Amino acid sequence: MDRLSDSELTVKIKDAIIRVLDLDLDHERLTDDISLYSSVVRMDSLTLLQLLVTLEREFNVEIDDEDVMNANLDNVGSLIAMIRQAVTGGGVASESGRTA
């Protein structure tokens, strides 16, 4: 995968959130400060898992459970920051970088 700019990565993550959660809005209206648990996003533990699996596949990364627990995921921006860190190699190992 070619390196994406921050804005391109943000759009791709927001598009995945909208698609997986079947939200009726576009990525411009899904602002970083919207709570993941609001009536707009309606995130719960099962949809978070679905979303993380989708993002791992789309960006070819592996997101460790510990990273999710430490991320303090409370709004769209915090989720984007965690995924950005995984994609850019900021502490979350990519699948190709894992050793057996």
Contact map, one row per residue, 1 for C-alpha under 8 A:
1110000000000000000000000000000000000000000000000000000000100000000000000000000000000000000000000000
1111000000000000000000000000000000000000000000000000000000000000000000000000000000000000000000000000
1111100000000000000000000000000000000000000000000000000000000000000000000000000000000000000000000000
0111111110000000000000000000000000000000000000000000000000000000000000000000000000000000000000000000
0011111110000000000000000000000000000000000000000000000000000000000000000000000000000000000000000000
0001111111000000000000000000000000000000000000000000000000000000000000000000000000010000000000000000
0001111111100000000000000000000000000000000000000000000000000000000000000000000000000000000000000000
0001111111110000000000000000000000000000000000000000000000000000000000000000000000000000000000000000
0001111111111000000000000000000000000000000000000000000000000000000000000000000000010000000000000000
0000011111111100000000000000000000000000000000000000000000000000000000000000000100010000000000000000
0000001111111110000000000010000000000000000000000000000000000000000000000000000000000000000000000000
0000000111111111000000000000000000000000000000000000000000000000000000000000000000000000000000000000
0000000011111111100000000000000000000000000000000000001000000000000000000000000100100000000000000000
0000000001111111110000000010010000000000000000000000000000000000000000000000000100000000000000000000
0000000000111111111000000110000000000000000000000000000000000000000000000000000000000000000000000000
0000000000011111111100000000000000000000000000000010011000000000000000000000000000000000000000000000
0000000000001111111111100000000000000000000000000010000000000000000000000000000000000000000000000000
0000000000000111111111111110000000000000000000000000000000000000000000000000000000000000000000000000
0000000000000011111111100000000000000000000000000000000000000000000000000000000000000000000000000000
0000000000000001111111000000000000000000000000100110010000000000000000000000000000000000000000000000
0000000000000000111111100000000000000000111000100010000000000000000000000000000000000000000000000000
0000000000000000111111110000000000000000000000000000000000000000000000000000000000000000000000000000
0000000000000000111011111000000000000001100000000000000000000000000000000000000000000000000000000000
0000000000000000010001111100000000000000000000000000000000000000000000000000000000000000000000000000
0000000000000000010000111110110000000000000000000000000000000000000000000000000000000000000000000000
0000000000000010010000011111110000000000000000000000000000000000000000000000000000000000000000000000
0000000000100110010000001111111000000000000000000000000000000000000000000000000000000000000000000000
0000000000000000000000000111111000000000000000000000000000000000000000000000000000000000000000000000
0000000000000000000000001111111000000000000000000000000000000000000000000000000000000000000000000000
0000000000000100000000001111111101000000000000000000000000000000000000000001000000000000000000000000
0000000000000000000000000011111111000000000000000000000000000000000000000001100000000000000000000000
0000000000000000000000000000011111000000000000000000000000000000000000000011110000000000000000000000
0000000000000000000000000000001111100000000000000000000000000000000000000011100000000000000000000000
0000000000000000000000000000011111110101100000000000000000000000000000000011100000000000000000000000
0000000000000000000000000000000011111100100000000000000000000000000000000111000000000000000000000000
0000000000000000000000000000000001111100111000000000000000000000000000001111000000000000000000000000
0000000000000000000000000000000000111111111100000000000000000000000000000110000000000000000000000000
0000000000000000000000000000000001111111111000000000000000000000000000000000000000000000000000000000
0000000000000000000000000000000000001111110000000000000000000000000000000000000000000000000000000000
0000000000000000000000100000000001001111110000000000000000000000000000000000000000000000000000000000
0000000000000000000010100000000001111111111000000000000000000000000000000000000000000000000000000000
0000000000000000000010000000000000011111111100000000000000000000000000000000000000000000000000000000
0000000000000000000010000000000000011100111110110000000000000000000000000000000000000000000000000000
0000000000000000000000000000000000001000011111110000000000000000000000000000000000000000000000000000
0000000000000000000000000000000000000000001111111000000000000000000000000000000000000000000000000000
0000000000000000000000000000000000000000000111111100000000000000000000000000000000000000000000000000
0000000000000000000110000000000000000000001111111110000000000000000000000000000000000000000000000000
0000000000000000000000000000000000000000001111111111000000000000000000000000000000000000000000000000
0000000000000000000000000000000000000000000011111111100000000000000000000000000000000000000000000000
0000000000000000000100000000000000000000000001111111110000000000000000000000000000000000000000000000
0000000000000001100110000000000000000000000000111111111000000000000000000000000000000000000000000000
0000000000000000000000000000000000000000000000011111111100000010000000000000000000000000000000000000
0000000000000000000000000000000000000000000000001111111110000000000000000000000000000000000000000000
0000000000000001000100000000000000000000000000000111111111000000000000000000000000000000000000000000
0000000000001001000000000000000000000000000000000011111111111000000000000000000000100000000000000000
0000000000000000000000000000000000000000000000000001111111111110000000000000000000000000000000000000
0000000000000000000000000000000000000000000000000000111111111000000000000000000000000000000000000000
0000000000000000000000000000000000000000000000000000011111110000000000000000000000000000000000000000
1000000000000000000000000000000000000000000000000000001111111000000000000000000000000010000000000000
0000000000000000000000000000000000000000000000000000001111111100000000000000000000000000000001100000
0000000000000000000000000000000000000000000000000000001110111110000000000000000000000110000111100000
0000000000000000000000000000000000000000000000000000000100011111000000000000000000000100000111100000
0000000000000000000000000000000000000000000000000001000100001111101100000000000000000100000110000000
0000000000000000000000000000000000000000000000000000000000000111111100000000000000000000000100000000
0000000000000000000000000000000000000000000000000000000000000011111110000000000000000000000000000000
0000000000000000000000000000000000000000000000000000000000000001111111000000000000000000000000000000
0000000000000000000000000000000000000000000000000000000000000011111111100000000001000000000100000000
0000000000000000000000000000000000000000000000000000000000000011111111111000000001000000000000000000
0000000000000000000000000000000000000000000000000000000000000000111111110000000000000000000000000000
0000000000000000000000000000000000000000000000000000000000000000011111110000000000000000000000000000
0000000000000000000000000000000000000000000000000000000000000000001111111000011001000000000000000000
0000000000000000000000000000000000000000000000000000000000000000000111111100010000000000000000000000
0000000000000000000000000000000000010000000000000000000000000000000100111111011000000000000000000000
0000000000000000000000000000000000111000000000000000000000000000000000011111011000000000000000000000
0000000000000000000000000000000111111000000000000000000000000000000000001111111000000000000000000000
0000000000000000000000000000011111110000000000000000000000000000000000001111111100000000000000000000
0000000000000000000000000000001111000000000000000000000000000000000000000011111110000000000000000000
0000000000000000000000000000000100000000000000000000000000000000000000111111111111000000000000000000
0000000000000000000000000000000000000000000000000000000000000000000000101111111111100000000000000000
0000000001001100000000000000000000000000000000000000000000000000000000000001111111110000000000000000
0000000000000000000000000000000000000000000000000000000000000000000000000000111111111000000000000000
0000000000000000000000000000000000000000000000000000000000000000001100100000011111111100000000000000
0000000000001000000000000000000000000000000000000000001000000000000000000000001111111110000000000000
0000010011000000000000000000000000000000000000000000000000000000000000000000000111111111000000000000
0000000000000000000000000000000000000000000000000000000000000000000000000000000011111111111100000000
0000000000000000000000000000000000000000000000000000000000001110000000000000000001111111111111000000
0000000000000000000000000000000000000000000000000000000000101000000000000000000000111111110101000000
0000000000000000000000000000000000000000000000000000000000000000000000000000000000011111110000000000
0000000000000000000000000000000000000000000000000000000000000000000000000000000000001111111111000000
0000000000000000000000000000000000000000000000000000000000000000000000000000000000001111111100000000
0000000000000000000000000000000000000000000000000000000000000000000000000000000000001100111110000000
0000000000000000000000000000000000000000000000000000000000001111001000000000000000001110111111000000
0000000000000000000000000000000000000000000000000000000000001110000000000000000000000100101111101100
0000000000000000000000000000000000000000000000000000000000011100000000000000000000000110100111111100
0000000000000000000000000000000000000000000000000000000000011100000000000000000000000000000011111100
0000000000000000000000000000000000000000000000000000000000000000000000000000000000000000000001111100
0000000000000000000000000000000000000000000000000000000000000000000000000000000000000000000011111110
0000000000000000000000000000000000000000000000000000000000000000000000000000000000000000000011111111
0000000000000000000000000000000000000000000000000000000000000000000000000000000000000000000000001111
0000000000000000000000000000000000000000000000000000000000000000000000000000000000000000000000000111
